[in-house]
């Protein structure tokens, strides 16, 4: 949403697409799981009148909007990509299956996975962990607004210190808010490393895939 309160800022969308294009051009297989909070926060009544299940389904549909926007931005840059969804919407995107996703990656396409897990009560974090495991990803990259994992919220506490690396157990013992517990446990049990990085710093994505020290790695 860039500098807006909600919605999609086309400038920010193009910036992200450019970063992804650079990585994909280097031969890196890329799968994106995109949330929908930027749209959902703009809906009146999200704090009243909607029960949890209904609200979760609305949020999942918001992720579809974001994923279609990213698809358009990437295609405008001549990047081949395909959208899959945990909630199948035949006219827009195919249902997410492991076989379809792996086939698209093998063909050199960036894949964009919408619709969360397709079920209420699961966050985008959980969807990202699940999809990463399904496609046997080497690493799960979590893009945030801050540079990594800190001892406290760096947007509120200027004295918060950033960790360069952590183990899953250390992150749990220190009660650090890396991801929601379902997602975090999925990664821990399946030994899938997580890198938390600032997605708004230009070049960070390229640094990570080239092996440069960026963000916080959790193993």
C-alpha positions in Angstrom: 0.0 0.0 0.0 3.1 2.2 -0.1 2.4 5.5 1.6 -1.4 5.0 1.5 -3.6 3.9 4.4 -4.8 0.9 2.4 -5.2 -0.3 -1.1 -2.5 -0.8 -3.8 0.1 1.9 -4.6 1.2 1.3 -8.2 4.7 2.8 -7.6 5.3 0.4 -4.7 3.9 -2.5 -6.7 6.3 -1.8 -9.6 9.3 -1.6 -7.2 8.5 -5.0 -5.8 8.0 -6.4 -9.3 11.4 -5.0 -10.4 13.2 -6.7 -7.5 11.5 -10.0 -8.3 12.3 -9.7 -12.0 16.0 -9.2 -11.2 16.1 -12.4 -9.0 14.1 -14.5 -11.5 16.4 -13.3 -14.3 19.4 -14.8 -12.4 17.7 -18.3 -12.7 16.3 -18.4 -9.1 13.0 -20.1 -8.8 10.6 -17.7 -7.1 7.3 -18.4 -5.4 5.4 -15.5 -3.8 2.7 -15.8 -1.1 1.1 -12.4 -0.7 -1.2 -11.2 2.1 -4.3 -9.0 1.8 -4.2 -6.8 4.9 -3.6 -3.6 2.9 -7.0 -4.1 1.3 -8.9 -5.6 4.2 -7.9 -2.7 6.5 -9.7 -0.4 4.2 -13.0 -2.1 4.5 -15.5 -0.6 6.9 -16.9 -2.9 9.5 -13.9 -5.2 9.9 -14.0 -4.6 13.6 -17.8 -5.1 13.9 -20.4 -7.0 12.1 -18.2 -9.8 10.6 -17.5 -13.0 12.5 -14.0 -14.5 12.3 -14.7 -17.1 9.6 -16.4 -14.6 7.3 -13.7 -12.1 7.9 -11.0 -14.7 7.1 -12.6 -15.6 3.8 -12.8 -11.9 2.9 -9.2 -11.5 3.7 -8.3 -14.5 1.5 -10.2 -12.8 -1.4 -8.2 -9.7 -0.7 -5.0 -11.7 -1.3 -6.3 -12.7 -4.7 -6.7 -9.1 -5.6 -3.1 -8.4 -4.6 -1.7 -11.4 -6.4 -3.5 -10.5 -9.6 -2.0 -7.0 -9.3 1.4 -8.5 -8.9 0.9 -10.7 -11.9 0.0 -7.7 -14.0 3.0 -5.8 -12.8 5.4 -8.7 -13.6 3.9 -9.3 -17.0 4.3 -5.6 -17.8 8.0 -6.2 -17.3 8.0 -9.3 -19.5 8.3 -11.8 -16.6 6.4 -15.0 -17.1 4.3 -15.8 -14.1 1.3 -17.7 -13.0 -1.2 -17.3 -10.2 -2.5 -20.2 -8.2 -5.0 -20.0 -5.3 -6.0 -21.9 -2.2 -9.5 -20.8 -3.2 -10.1 -21.8 -6.8 -11.5 -19.0 -9.0 -11.6 -20.7 -12.4 -11.8 -17.6 -14.6 -8.8 -16.0 -12.8 -6.5 -18.6 -11.5 -6.1 -22.3 -11.1 -6.4 -24.1 -7.8 -3.1 -24.5 -6.0 -1.7 -28.0 -6.2 1.9 -29.0 -5.6 2.2 -30.6 -9.0 1.0 -27.5 -10.9 3.3 -25.3 -8.9 6.3 -27.4 -9.5 5.5 -27.7 -13.2 5.3 -23.9 -13.5 8.6 -23.4 -11.6 10.3 -26.0 -13.9 9.1 -23.9 -16.9 10.9 -20.9 -15.5 7.8 -19.0 -14.3 7.4 -17.0 -11.2 4.5 -18.4 -9.3 2.2 -16.3 -7.1 0.1 -18.1 -4.6 -3.2 -16.5 -3.4 -6.0 -17.5 -1.2 -4.0 -18.4 1.9 -4.4 -22.0 2.8 -8.0 -21.9 1.6 -9.2 -22.2 5.2 -10.2 -19.8 7.9 -8.1 -19.5 11.1 -4.8 -19.6 9.2 -2.7 -16.6 8.5 -0.6 -15.6 5.5 2.4 -16.7 7.5 0.9 -20.2 7.8 0.1 -20.2 4.1 3.7 -19.2 3.2 5.1 -22.0 5.4 2.8 -24.6 4.0 3.4 -23.6 0.3 7.2 -23.5 0.9 7.1 -27.0 2.2 4.9 -28.2 -0.6 7.2 -27.0 -3.3 10.4 -28.0 -1.3 11.7 -24.5 -1.1 15.3 -24.0 0.0 14.3 -21.1 2.3 11.3 -19.1 3.3 11.9 -15.3 3.0 9.6 -13.1 5.0 9.6 -9.5 3.8 8.7 -6.9 6.4 9.1 -3.2 7.0 12.1 -3.6 9.3 15.6 -5.0 8.7 15.1 -8.3 10.6 14.2 -9.8 14.0 14.7 -7.5 17.0 14.7 -7.8 20.7 11.6 -5.5 20.6 9.6 -3.6 18.0 12.1 -1.3 16.4 9.3 1.0 15.2 8.4 1.7 18.8 11.7 1.1 20.7 14.8 2.8 19.2 17.0 0.8 21.6 15.8 -2.6 20.2 18.7 -4.7 18.9 18.6 -6.8 15.8 19.7 -10.4 15.7 21.9 -11.6 12.8 21.0 -15.2 13.3 18.9 -17.3 15.7 17.9 -20.9 16.2 14.2 -21.8 16.3 14.5 -22.7 19.9 16.2 -19.3 20.8 13.4 -17.4 18.9 10.8 -19.4 20.8 12.5 -19.0 24.2 12.9 -15.3 23.7 9.2 -15.0 22.6 10.2 -13.2 19.5 7.4 -12.4 17.0 8.9 -13.9 13.9 5.8 -15.5 12.5 2.6 -16.9 14.0 3.2 -20.1 16.0 1.6 -22.4 13.5 3.9 -21.2 10.7 6.9 -21.1 12.9 6.3 -24.7 14.1 5.9 -26.0 10.6 9.2 -24.5 9.6 11.0 -25.8 12.7 9.7 -29.3 12.5 10.6 -29.5 8.8 14.0 -27.8 9.1 13.0 -25.0 6.7 15.2 -21.9 7.4 13.6 -18.5 7.6 15.1 -15.2 6.6 13.4 -12.1 7.8 14.4 -9.0 5.8 13.3 -5.5 4.9 11.4 -5.8 1.6 11.4 -2.0 1.2 15.1 -1.7 0.9 16.1 -1.8 -2.7 18.4 -4.6 -3.6 17.8 -6.7 -0.5 16.2 -9.6 -2.3 19.1 -9.8 -4.7 21.6 -9.7 -1.8 19.9 -12.6 -0.1 19.9 -14.9 -3.1 23.5 -14.1 -3.8 24.5 -15.1 -0.3 25.1 -11.7 1.2 24.4 -11.1 4.8 21.0 -9.5 5.0 18.3 -9.6 7.6 18.0 -12.3 10.3 18.3 -16.0 9.5 16.6 -18.6 11.7 17.7 -22.2 11.5 
